[in-house]
Amino acid sequence: MPFIENHVRLFRFLAAPFTPFYAFAAALRNRLYDGGFLSEREYPFPVICVGNLCAGGSGKTPMTEYLVRLLSDTCHVGVVSRGYGRKTRSNLLAEESMTAMQTGDEPMQYLQKFGSLRQGFSLYLAVDRRQGIEELKALAPGCGVVILDDAYQYRPVRAGLNILLTEYRKPYFQDCPLPLGSLRESRKGSGRAHIIVVTKCPPSLSENQRDAFLKKCRPLPGQAVYFSCIGYDEIKPVGMAPPFPEKAEAVLFTGIARPAPMEEYLRGKGVVIRKHFRFGDHHAYDKEDFRRLVRACAGSACLITTEKDSARLAGHPHLDMLAGIPVYVLPVRTEFLFGGEADFDRRIRTYVQRK
């Protein structure tokens, strides 16, 4: 992982002179949309956009899952996703019988969690989100709300509610545009958000720390800001693995943007991490990866991974190489701090009901 991080730093250093050109192009595009020179389409039904300003993980998947859980009790929820990393190119209605190669890892994770809702949940994959919304509504006319996954920069659709996520330790207002920084557009883009959720906060975040963050963030009038942290559910066995033992020695493998909090949590629970394989985000596992995992587990170690990685392994042609090694998944969820959950839920439900 340090090898990869060093190369990323080197690339950003060499590409830094191009940052003003990228920033200008992104700003010009936004100006054209804001001025009406490029068209945005609005819909007569609720459309919620979940996204961020930076490239990389800010907790979009747990937030989308949170919204599905919140709303699926009262209406049919549709999620439109690009399906990053999938090998299919055409638009399609995702089904549980598919693999991550067909859907992408995050959509497969949604299917594994919510596919059993049957008529209460639909997942449509489309690069063109506008086309995806219209095709989803044609296939599922009873869909009461559409959630756009990672679509904050997708300006052809004007969502009725924009939820902007930003990491506590790497907020957008302390970053700069690509390639020198990690912003996909200027920090001014935060002005399109109706709700800002500060993610991956320390669970012990104090009110003074919260207030100091708000002073730097400077939300616009009417923008609601919430603070959240990563929560973890019980470690779950995959397939025929036995219940997770209290004192376990494990090999951890992750293909997510920032896996450090997960490792820290497991160590805090008393899990002995023999080795941590830190693969890149959306990593496509191959035969050699499985060989490395098997070698690292020699003895009595088990395997622990993320839900997203587990979705990538489902139906993998080399999965049988892990036969005999217990595999476990650590599910994550969004947890609001300072009692913000009730107010956040109320805002979301109010928007959906009024629309």
C-alpha positions in Angstrom: 0.0 0.0 0.0 2.8 2.6 0.7 4.2 1.7 -2.8 0.8 2.7 -4.3 0.5 5.8 -2.2 4.0 7.0 -3.1 3.2 6.6 -6.8 -0.1 8.5 -6.4 1.8 11.3 -4.7 4.4 11.3 -7.5 1.7 11.4 -10.2 -0.1 14.3 -8.5 3.2 16.2 -8.2 4.0 15.8 -11.8 0.4 16.5 -12.9 0.0 19.6 -10.7 0.5 22.1 -13.5 -2.7 20.8 -15.1 -4.8 21.5 -12.1 -5.9 25.0 -13.2 -7.0 23.6 -16.6 -9.1 20.9 -14.9 -10.6 23.4 -12.4 -11.5 25.8 -15.3 -13.2 23.0 -17.3 -15.2 21.9 -14.3 -16.2 25.4 -13.4 -17.2 26.2 -17.0 -19.4 23.1 -17.1 -21.2 24.1 -13.9 -21.6 27.7 -15.2 -23.3 26.4 -18.4 -25.7 24.3 -16.3 -26.4 27.1 -13.8 -27.0 29.6 -16.6 -29.4 27.3 -18.4 -27.2 26.8 -21.5 -27.1 23.1 -20.7 -30.4 21.5 -19.7 -31.3 19.9 -16.4 -34.3 17.7 -16.1 -36.5 17.6 -13.1 -39.1 14.9 -12.3 -42.5 15.1 -10.6 -41.5 12.3 -8.2 -38.9 12.3 -5.4 -35.3 12.0 -6.6 -32.5 11.9 -4.0 -28.9 12.3 -5.0 -26.1 10.9 -2.8 -22.6 12.0 -3.7 -19.4 13.9 -2.8 -17.0 16.5 -4.2 -13.9 14.3 -3.9 -12.7 11.2 -5.8 -12.7 8.2 -3.4 -14.7 6.8 -0.6 -16.7 9.1 1.6 -19.3 6.6 2.8 -21.8 6.8 -0.2 -22.7 3.1 -0.1 -23.6 3.0 3.7 -25.6 6.3 3.2 -27.5 4.8 0.2 -28.2 1.7 2.3 -29.4 3.9 5.1 -31.9 5.7 2.8 -33.2 2.4 1.4 -33.9 1.0 4.9 -35.5 4.3 6.0 -37.9 4.5 3.0 -38.6 1.0 1.9 -41.1 0.5 4.8 -43.4 3.1 3.2 -42.7 3.0 -0.6 -41.0 1.2 -3.4 -37.4 2.4 -3.5 -35.4 2.5 -6.8 -31.6 3.0 -6.9 -29.9 4.1 -10.1 -26.2 3.4 -10.2 -23.5 3.5 -12.8 -22.3 0.1 -11.7 -18.6 1.0 -11.5 -16.3 -1.9 -12.4 -18.9 -4.0 -14.1 -18.1 -5.8 -17.4 -21.5 -5.2 -18.9 -22.1 -2.0 -20.8 -25.8 -1.9 -21.5 -28.5 -0.5 -19.2 -30.1 -3.3 -17.1 -32.3 -4.1 -14.2 -30.1 -5.9 -11.7 -31.1 -9.2 -10.3 -29.9 -11.4 -7.4 -28.9 -14.1 -9.8 -26.2 -11.9 -11.4 -22.6 -11.6 -10.3 -20.5 -8.6 -9.4 -18.8 -8.9 -12.9 -22.3 -8.0 -14.3 -23.3 -5.4 -11.8 -20.3 -4.0 -10.1 -19.4 -4.6 -6.4 -21.5 -1.9 -4.7 -24.7 -2.7 -6.7 -24.2 -6.4 -5.9 -23.9 -5.4 -2.2 -27.3 -3.7 -2.5 -28.8 -6.8 -4.1 -27.5 -9.0 -1.4 -29.0 -6.8 1.3 -32.3 -5.6 -0.3 -33.1 -8.1 -3.1 -35.3 -10.0 -0.7 -37.6 -6.9 -0.5 -38.9 -8.1 -3.9 -41.5 -5.4 -4.8 -40.1 -2.9 -2.4 -36.7 -2.4 -4.1 -35.3 -2.1 -7.6 -31.8 -1.5 -8.8 -31.1 -0.2 -12.3 -27.7 0.2 -13.8 -27.1 3.0 -16.3 -24.2 5.3 -17.1 -26.7 7.9 -18.3 -28.7 8.4 -15.0 -31.4 10.4 -16.8 -32.1 7.5 -19.1 -31.8 5.2 -16.2 -34.4 7.0 -14.2 -36.9 6.9 -17.1 -36.3 3.3 -17.9 -36.5 2.3 -14.2 -39.9 4.0 -13.9 -41.1 2.3 -17.1 -40.1 -1.1 -15.7 -41.3 -0.4 -12.1 -44.1 2.2 -12.4 -44.9 1.8 -8.7 -41.5 3.1 -7.7 -42.1 6.0 -5.2 -38.6 7.4 -4.9 -35.4 7.2 -6.9 -32.0 7.4 -5.2 -29.1 8.3 -7.4 -25.9 6.7 -6.2 -22.7 8.8 -6.6 -24.3 11.3 -9.0 -23.5 14.7 -7.4 -21.6 15.8 -10.6 -24.2 14.4 -12.9 -25.8 17.7 -13.8 -28.3 16.6 -16.5 -30.6 15.6 -13.6 -31.7 18.1 -11.1 -32.4 16.1 -8.0 -35.1 17.4 -5.6 -32.7 16.6 -2.7 -28.9 16.6 -2.9 -27.0 14.9 0.0 -23.4 15.8 0.0 -20.9 13.7 2.0 -17.5 14.9 3.2 -15.0 13.1 5.4 -14.3 14.7 8.8 -10.5 14.2 8.4 -10.4 15.2 4.7 -13.2 17.8 4.2 -13.7 19.4 0.8 -12.9 22.9 2.1 -9.3 21.8 2.8 -8.8 20.2 -0.6 -8.2 21.3 -4.1 -9.2 20.1 -7.6 -7.7 17.1 -9.4 -5.0 16.2 -10.2 -3.1 18.0 -7.4 -5.9 17.4 -4.9 -8.9 15.0 -5.0 -11.8 17.3 -5.8 -13.9 16.6 -8.9 -15.0 20.2 -8.9 -14.5 23.4 -7.0 -15.5 23.5 -3.3 -18.1 26.0 -4.5 -20.1 23.0 -5.7 -21.1 22.4 -2.1 -23.7 25.2 -2.6 -25.9 22.7 -4.5 -26.3 20.5 -1.4 -29.5 20.6 0.6 -28.0 18.4 3.3 -24.3 17.9 4.2 -23.3 14.8 6.1 -19.8 14.8 7.7 -18.8 11.2 7.6 -16.2 9.0 9.4 -16.1 11.2 12.4 -14.4 9.9 15.6 -17.3 8.4 17.7 -16.0 10.5 20.6 -16.3 13.8 18.6 -17.0 16.6 21.1 -19.4 19.5 20.6 -16.4 21.9 20.5 -14.8 19.9 17.7 -18.2 19.9 15.9 -18.6 23.7 16.2 -15.0 24.3 15.1 -15.7 22.2 12.0 -18.9 24.1 11.2 -17.0 27.4 11.4 -14.6 26.2 8.7 -17.3 24.6 6.7 -19.5 27.7 6.6 -22.8 26.1 5.4 -25.2 28.3 3.5 -28.5 29.4 5.0 -30.9 26.5 4.8 -28.2 23.8 4.5 -28.6 21.2 7.2 -25.3 19.7 8.5 -25.1 16.3 10.3 -22.2 14.4 11.7 -21.9 10.7 11.5 -19.4 7.9 12.2 -18.9 4.4 10.9 -20.8 1.8 12.9 -20.2 -2.0 12.7 -22.6 -4.9 13.0 -21.7 -8.3 14.2 -19.1 -10.3 12.1 -21.1 -12.6 9.9 -20.0 -16.0 8.5 -20.0 -16.5 4.7 -21.3 -19.7 3.3 -20.7 -22.7 5.6 -18.3 -21.0 8.0 -19.0 -21.5 11.7 -20.0 -18.6 14.0 -17.1 -16.2 14.5 -15.0 -17.3 17.5 -14.4 -14.9 20.4 -10.6 -15.0 20.1 -9.7 -15.3 16.5 -6.5 -15.0 14.5 -7.4 -13.6 11.1 -6.0 -12.4 7.7 -7.8 -9.2 6.7 -8.2 -8.3 3.0 -9.8 -5.2 1.8 -10.4 -3.5 -1.6 -11.8 -0.2 -0.3 -10.5 3.4 -0.3 -9.7 3.7 3.4 -9.6 0.4 5.4 -7.7 1.7 8.5 -10.8 2.2 10.6 -11.9 -1.4 10.0 -8.6 -2.8 11.1 -8.5 -0.6 14.1 -12.0 -1.7 15.1 -11.2 -5.4 14.7 -8.0 -5.1 16.8 -10.1 -3.3 19.5 -12.4 -6.3 19.5 -9.5 -8.6 20.3 -9.0 -10.0 16.8 -5.4 -10.8 16.1 -4.7 -9.6 12.6 -1.9 -11.8 11.2 -1.7 -9.8 7.9 -3.7 -7.2 6.1 -3.8 -7.3 2.4 -4.7 -3.7 1.3 -5.9 -3.9 -2.3 -7.0 -0.9 -4.3 -10.6 0.3 -4.3 -12.9 -1.9 -6.5 -10.0 -4.4 -6.9 -10.6 -7.3 -9.3 -9.4 -10.4 -7.5 -7.4 -12.9 -9.6 -6.0 -16.4 -9.0 -2.7 -15.1 -7.6 -4.6 -13.0 -5.0 -6.3 -16.2 -3.8 -3.0 -18.0 -3.6 -1.6 -15.2 -1.4 -4.6 -15.4 0.9 -4.4 -19.1 1.2 -0.6 -19.0 2.0 -1.2 -16.2 4.7 -3.9 -18.4 6.3 -1.6 -21.4 6.8 -2.3 -22.8 10.2 -5.5 -21.8 11.8 -6.2 -18.2 10.6 -9.6 -17.3 9.1 -10.3 -14.6 6.5 -12.2 -11.3 7.2 -13.3 -8.9 4.6 -15.7 -6.1 3.8 -19.2 -6.5 2.4 -18.1 -4.9 -0.9 -15.3 -7.3 -1.3 -17.6 -10.2 -0.4 -19.9 -9.1 -3.1 -17.0 -9.2 -5.5 -16.2 -12.8 -4.5 -19.7 -14.1 -5.1 -19.6 -16.4 -8.2 -15.8 -15.9 -8.7 -14.3 -18.6 -10.8 -11.4 -19.2 -8.4 -13.5 -19.1 -5.2 -13.0 -22.8 -4.6 -9.4 -22.1 -3.7 -10.6 -20.8 -0.4 -12.4 -24.0 0.4 -11.7 -25.1 4.0 -10.8 -21.6 5.1 -13.6 -19.9 7.2 -14.5 -16.5 5.6 -16.3 -13.7 7.5 -17.7 -10.3 6.7 -17.8 -7.2 8.8 -20.9 -5.1 7.9 -20.8 -1.3 8.2 -23.5 1.2 8.7 -24.0 5.0 9.1 -24.5 6.2 12.7 -25.4 9.8 13.4 -23.9 11.7 16.3 -25.4 14.3 18.6 -28.9 12.8 18.2 -29.0 13.9 14.5 -30.7 10.7 13.3 -34.3 11.7 14.1 -34.0 15.1 12.4 -32.3 13.6 9.4 -35.0 11.0 9.0 -37.7 13.6 9.4 -36.2 15.7 6.6 -35.9 12.8 4.2 -39.4 11.6 4.9 -40.9 15.1 4.7 -39.3 15.6 1.3 -40.6 12.3 -0.1 -44.1 12.9 1.2 -44.4 16.5 0.0 -43.0 15.6 -3.5 
